[in-house]
């Protein structure tokens, strides 16, 4: 049977977020998609023990600005353990979709490597609005929830590897 809700996860495999500090950057463009994703990420972080005081949420105009905001957050708050970047780019009639998606994916990777912290790619890249709705709380789950789970797992992995360096 094909899995429909792609956001389902085994709670036992998600580490506690107690003591973690996580940033969330959400694009305002396609807000009917990005706001539920950001809320899903926030709620999931809280569910796994990250306190409200340890979650920093900022909004940017569009998905292209996610890279700059993630960089600014990590540069100005050295206590952040990870940043979840939430956006939505829907295919249109021009190549704009391709340029934005490529720039954001490369940019977020570069920010992550620069700051040596997890920067989570929660950017929906869909063919149409219905696909985006299906992945922002609809029948295929919520990519914001997936971003939060990924952030918790990656922060825990980083902590585990750094402590085993000794």
C-alpha positions, 0 to 999 in steps of 0.5 A: 500500500502506498504511503499517502501522508508523507509526514508520518514518522516514528516518534520513537526515532525523533530525539528530544529537542530539549535545550535545542535552539531552532530558527524558522524562516518562512516566506510570505509569498504563497502564505496560504501554503507557507503559514501552515507549514511554519505552524506545523514546524513550530508545533512539532518542535514544541511537541518534542521539547523545544521551548517557545523561548528557544524557537525564533521565527522570522518572515521574508518576502519570498523563497529567494530571501530564505538564504539571506535570512538563514545566514543572518539568523546564524550570523547574529545568534550563535546559539541557534542549532539549526534553521528550518527554511520554509517556502513554496515555488509553484511552476509557472509559464516562465523559467523563473521557477527553475532559477529560484529553486536552484538559487535557494537549494544551492544557497541553503547548502552554502549557508549550512556549510559556512556556519557548520549548522543544519539548514533545513530545506522545506521548500515546496517545488510543485507543478500547481497549487493543489500539489502545494496544498496537499503538502502543506497540511493536506492529503500528503502531510505537512512539509513543515512537520518534516522539516522540524523532525529533520532539524531535530535529527540533524542537531542530535547527529551533530551533537553526537558526532562532536562529542565522539570527536574527543 
